[in-house]
């Protein structure tokens, strides 16, 4: 039977003990950049989100593809426009763009399968409702 009235300070100061879980650590075979992607991704999800070995393996693959896409993007960013004037330079540039597209597609596919993207988390009806309820344009206090 419940007691009436306000709870005492002793009743309110209950200490919950126990282990709440840890985020999974990245595998040893990932390099430093891939480990950083792993930690950032795992930190943005609930602690038990990557609870199975299959999900952790997929997360490792996702991190590898994201790091590879970033590496190819760095090479593309250093590509000089003058290099496109000859056939060899244009061919190399096209190959780099294809490589980046393949890595990005693979990472996006894994992100969807891991349910990291909004598209994978919401049904079309829920997404439509959320879009309908979002504010349109600038808020009055934003100037």
Secondary structure, 3 states (H helix, E strand, C coil): CCCCCCCCHHHHCCCCCCCCCCCCCCCCCCCHHHHHHHHHHHHCCCCCCCCCHHHHHHHHHHHHHHHHHHHHHHHHHCCCHHHHHCHHHHHHHHHHHHHHHHHHHHHHHHHHHCCCCHHHHCCHHHHHHHHHHCCCCCCHHHC
